[in-house]
Amino acid sequence: MPRSYILAFESSCDDTSVAILDTDYNIAVNLLSSQPEHLAYGGVLPELASRLHLKHILLLTQSALSMSNLSLTDMSAIAVSINPGLIGSLIVGLSFAKSLAWSLSLPLITVNHMLAHVFANLIDHKDITPPFLALVVSGGHTELVYFKSFTDFEIVGKTVDDAAGESFDKAAKLLGLGFPGGPLIDKLAKDGDPSFVKFPRGMSQKDNFNFSYSGLKTSIKTWIYSQEEDILKEKLPDICASVQQAIIEPLINKSVRWAVQHQVPAILIAGGVAANSALRGQLTEKAGKHGIRVFYPSQGLCMDNAAMVAAAAIPKYTSGQYANLTVNAFSQKGTKTL
């Protein structure tokens, strides 16, 4: 029986990515073009991002086909992320994917970007089976999502204000470290004392599974502005470790508590913050005490990429859940079924 391949596109923010996966979650190729042009502005400029996606997506597609020794006629479906994200960027990827699907008479599969981050775990850990709890953490999202099956899931906890990844970026900016802040703080925190500053843990006294980071961001800002410049430089690793611990501790505690209460055997970490070494290590250790397994993608698959989009499309492909070519992109946040 011929192998089925899915050609996938990711363009939700400032990274253009094209990938080809087979339906056994094996990567044939996964290419990404980042956009360093945004660094000069301290953040992503939406209009610039859209124009750069237009510039890169065809070249990446041609390279992906060449490097994989495959052709468009070998593809069985086209997949693309259509929310959440920058609407102009999403439209570039969707329009390109629609064109290919129409011209090749292939099914189009639309994917939620955050759901794709969850399915990135399947590429590295093919033995994962539901039920499981997914901790989805990125620059714009913080959610706990319970999966009864790969296509039947519900959000059981979420941030009521800001996201965990956003807190990393804000703290890094206040400390003059640069953007994105998560990897920079994680690196410095390895040599620091997480108890140096006792920053608040949002909603720690609440008997629910929601999160809050707006108060923490304010507390970090207030504390930094109250310190002498010499202290900030001398104690930078300790400050980073303290910030990091305040961000990840509620994520760990509430994830494990929900999994224990509902007898869920596995927790998956997903999103850009899934790359954080302290979150990985501490969650694995705490969950392990209750016999709960923890999974997370390899470092490269934690970032935005098209391989995860293809992975999320596989259950839809096998069950025939295809999108109409009239489908449009939208920027609404959250993990949704499309």
C-alpha positions in Angstrom: 0.0 0.0 0.0 1.5 3.4 -1.0 2.6 5.6 1.9 0.4 8.7 2.5 2.1 12.1 2.8 0.8 15.3 4.1 2.3 18.7 3.0 1.8 21.2 5.7 2.2 25.0 6.1 2.7 27.2 9.2 2.6 31.0 9.0 0.8 32.1 12.1 3.3 34.6 13.4 6.9 35.4 12.2 8.2 32.0 11.1 7.4 30.5 7.7 7.6 26.7 7.8 6.9 23.9 5.3 7.0 20.2 6.2 6.1 16.8 4.8 5.1 14.0 7.2 3.8 10.5 6.5 0.8 9.3 8.4 3.0 7.4 10.8 4.3 10.7 12.1 7.7 10.4 10.4 9.2 13.6 9.2 10.4 13.6 5.6 11.4 17.3 5.8 10.7 20.2 8.1 12.0 23.6 6.9 11.7 26.9 8.7 12.6 30.5 7.7 12.7 32.9 10.7 12.4 36.7 10.3 15.3 38.5 12.1 14.1 41.7 10.6 11.7 42.1 13.6 14.6 42.2 16.1 15.2 45.9 15.5 11.7 46.7 16.7 11.6 44.6 19.9 8.6 42.6 18.6 6.8 41.3 15.5 5.5 43.9 13.0 2.4 42.2 11.5 2.6 43.9 8.1 6.3 43.1 7.7 5.6 39.5 8.8 3.0 39.0 6.1 5.2 40.3 3.4 8.1 38.1 4.4 5.8 35.0 4.4 4.9 35.9 0.8 8.6 36.0 0.0 9.5 32.7 1.6 6.6 30.2 1.3 7.1 29.2 -2.3 10.9 28.9 -2.0 10.5 26.7 1.1 7.9 24.5 -0.6 10.2 24.0 -3.6 13.1 23.2 -1.2 11.0 20.8 0.8 10.0 18.8 -2.2 13.6 18.7 -3.5 15.2 17.7 -0.2 12.6 14.9 0.4 12.9 13.5 -3.1 9.1 13.8 -3.4 6.8 15.6 -5.8 3.4 17.3 -5.4 1.8 14.2 -7.0 3.1 12.1 -4.0 1.0 14.2 -1.6 -2.3 12.9 -0.1 -3.5 16.0 1.6 -2.6 19.7 2.3 -2.6 20.9 5.9 -2.4 24.5 7.2 -2.8 26.4 10.5 -5.6 28.9 10.3 -5.9 30.2 13.9 -4.9 31.7 16.3 -2.2 34.2 15.1 -1.6 37.3 13.1 -4.5 37.4 10.6 -2.4 38.7 7.7 0.2 36.0 8.3 -2.4 33.3 8.6 -4.0 34.4 5.3 -0.8 34.0 3.4 -0.4 30.4 4.5 -4.1 29.5 4.0 -4.2 31.1 0.5 -1.2 29.2 -0.6 -2.5 25.9 0.8 -5.9 26.5 -0.8 -4.3 27.1 -4.2 -2.4 23.8 -4.0 -5.3 21.8 -2.7 -7.5 23.1 -5.5 -5.0 22.7 -8.3 -4.0 19.2 -7.2 -7.6 18.1 -6.2 -6.3 17.2 -2.8 -8.2 17.4 0.5 -7.5 20.6 2.6 -7.1 20.1 6.4 -7.2 23.1 8.6 -5.5 23.0 12.0 -5.6 25.1 15.2 -2.0 26.3 15.9 -2.1 25.5 19.6 -3.6 22.1 19.0 -0.7 21.5 16.6 1.7 22.2 19.4 0.1 19.3 21.4 0.5 16.9 18.5 4.2 17.8 18.1 4.6 15.3 21.0 3.4 12.5 18.7 6.3 13.0 16.4 8.9 12.2 19.1 6.6 9.8 21.2 4.6 7.7 18.8 3.4 5.5 21.7 1.2 8.3 23.3 -2.4 7.3 23.5 -5.4 9.1 25.1 -6.5 9.9 27.7 -4.0 12.6 28.6 -3.7 16.1 29.9 -2.0 18.7 27.8 -0.3 21.8 29.4 -0.3 24.3 26.6 2.0 27.2 27.3 3.2 29.9 24.9 3.7 33.6 24.5 -0.1 34.1 24.1 -1.6 31.0 25.6 -1.8 29.1 28.9 -4.3 26.3 29.0 -4.9 22.9 30.5 -6.6 20.7 27.9 -8.0 17.2 28.7 -8.0 14.8 25.7 -10.4 11.9 25.9 -9.3 11.0 22.3 -7.2 12.7 19.7 -10.3 14.5 18.4 -12.4 14.8 21.6 -11.0 17.3 24.1 -12.0 20.1 26.5 -10.3 23.0 28.1 -10.3 22.4 31.9 -8.1 25.4 32.9 -6.8 28.6 31.4 -5.3 32.0 32.2 -7.7 34.7 33.2 -5.4 37.4 32.0 -1.8 37.1 30.7 0.1 34.1 29.4 3.1 32.4 30.9 5.3 33.0 27.9 4.3 36.6 27.9 5.6 36.9 31.4 9.0 35.5 30.4 9.2 38.1 27.6 8.2 41.0 29.8 10.7 40.1 32.5 13.5 39.7 30.0 12.7 43.1 28.5 12.8 44.7 32.0 16.1 43.1 32.6 17.5 44.2 29.3 18.0 40.7 28.0 16.3 40.9 24.6 13.5 38.9 22.8 12.3 36.2 23.0 12.8 36.1 26.8 12.1 32.5 27.7 15.3 30.9 26.4 17.4 33.7 27.7 16.0 33.5 31.3 16.1 29.7 31.2 19.8 29.8 30.4 20.7 32.3 33.1 18.5 30.7 35.7 20.6 27.5 35.6 23.2 29.2 37.7 20.8 31.0 39.9 18.9 30.6 43.2 15.1 30.4 42.6 14.5 31.5 46.2 16.4 34.8 45.9 13.2 36.8 45.4 9.8 35.4 46.5 7.6 36.7 43.7 3.8 36.0 44.0 2.2 32.8 42.5 -1.0 33.8 40.8 -4.2 32.2 42.0 -2.3 29.7 44.2 -5.1 29.8 46.9 -7.9 29.3 44.4 -9.5 25.9 44.3 -9.6 25.8 40.5 -7.2 25.1 37.6 -7.0 28.6 36.1 -3.9 30.8 36.0 -3.1 34.5 36.4 0.1 36.3 35.5 -0.8 40.0 35.4 0.0 40.4 39.1 3.3 38.6 38.7 4.3 40.9 35.8 3.5 43.9 37.9 5.4 42.5 40.9 8.5 41.8 38.8 8.4 45.3 37.3 8.0 47.0 40.7 10.8 44.9 42.2 13.3 45.6 39.4 12.6 49.3 39.4 13.3 49.4 43.2 16.8 47.9 42.8 20.2 49.4 42.2 21.8 48.7 38.8 24.7 46.9 40.4 22.4 44.5 42.2 20.6 43.7 39.0 23.8 42.9 37.2 25.5 41.0 40.0 22.4 38.9 40.9 21.0 38.4 37.4 21.1 34.6 37.5 19.3 34.6 40.9 16.7 37.1 39.6 16.1 35.0 36.5 15.8 31.8 38.5 13.3 33.5 40.8 11.2 34.8 37.9 11.2 31.5 36.2 10.2 29.6 39.3 7.3 32.0 39.9 6.1 31.4 36.4 6.4 27.6 36.2 5.3 26.6 39.8 1.6 27.2 39.2 1.8 25.3 35.9 3.4 22.3 37.6 1.2 22.3 40.7 -2.1 22.6 38.9 -1.3 20.2 36.1 -0.3 17.4 38.6 -3.3 18.1 40.9 -5.7 17.9 38.0 -4.1 14.7 36.6 -4.1 13.0 40.1 -7.8 14.0 40.8 -8.9 12.6 37.5 -6.6 9.6 37.3 -5.0 10.7 34.0 -1.8 8.6 33.3 0.1 11.2 31.2 0.8 14.9 30.9 2.0 16.5 27.6 3.7 19.8 27.6 3.1 21.9 24.4 4.0 25.3 23.1 7.1 27.4 23.1 7.4 27.3 26.9 7.6 23.5 26.6 11.3 24.1 25.8 11.9 25.4 29.3 14.3 23.0 31.0 13.1 23.7 34.6 9.5 23.2 33.6 10.3 19.9 32.0 12.5 18.6 34.9 10.3 19.7 37.8 7.0 18.6 36.2 8.5 15.2 35.3 9.8 14.8 38.9 6.6 15.8 40.6 4.3 13.9 38.3 6.5 10.8 38.5 5.8 10.6 42.3 2.2 9.9 41.4 3.1 7.4 38.6 2.2 10.0 35.9 4.3 10.0 32.7 5.3 13.4 31.3 6.1 14.0 27.6 7.4 16.9 25.7 8.7 17.5 22.2 12.4 17.9 21.2 13.6 21.5 21.4 13.2 22.2 17.7 9.6 21.0 17.7 8.6 23.2 20.6 8.9 26.2 18.4 6.4 27.1 15.6 6.9 24.6 12.7 4.9 22.9 10.0 5.7 19.4 11.1 3.4 19.8 14.1 0.7 21.1 11.8 1.0 18.0 9.7 0.9 15.8 12.9 -2.3 17.5 14.1 -3.8 16.9 10.6 -3.2 13.1 10.6 -6.2 12.1 12.8 -8.4 14.4 10.6 -7.0 12.8 7.5 -7.6 9.2 8.6 -11.2 10.1 9.7 -11.9 12.2 6.5 -12.4 15.5 8.3 -11.6 17.9 5.5 -12.2 21.6 5.2 -14.2 23.4 2.5 -12.1 25.7 0.2 -14.3 28.6 1.4 -12.8 28.4 4.9 -11.1 31.5 6.2 -8.5 32.3 8.8 -9.3 33.9 12.1 -7.3 35.2 15.1 -9.4 34.1 18.1 -7.2 32.7 20.9 -7.5 29.2 22.3 -7.3 25.5 21.5 -10.3 24.8 19.2 -11.4 22.0 16.9 -11.6 23.2 13.2 
